[in-house]
Amino acid sequence: MLLDFQMPVKTGLDVIKEVRRFIKIKNDKLDELKIYEPQFIILSSYNTAGFKNHLRQQNINQVLEKPISEE
């Protein structure tokens, strides 16, 4: 799941928390089939080591920096 960190209404982390909460609620109700958490990728122009460390502590799988180059 690719999310921009700073969106108009919510941050990418807000959306991830909602997705995780939804998965937990559904999995608590299901006996056989489980919903697996997707990989989370945050796109951000905040490129500091402290910010990236904060995202890693939130179990974000990958951080991509803006602007994105062709490479």
Secondary structure, 3 states (H helix, E strand, C coil): CEEECECCCCEHHHHHHHHHHHHHHHHHHCCCCCCCCCCCEEEECCCCHHHHHHHHHCCCCEEEECCCCCC
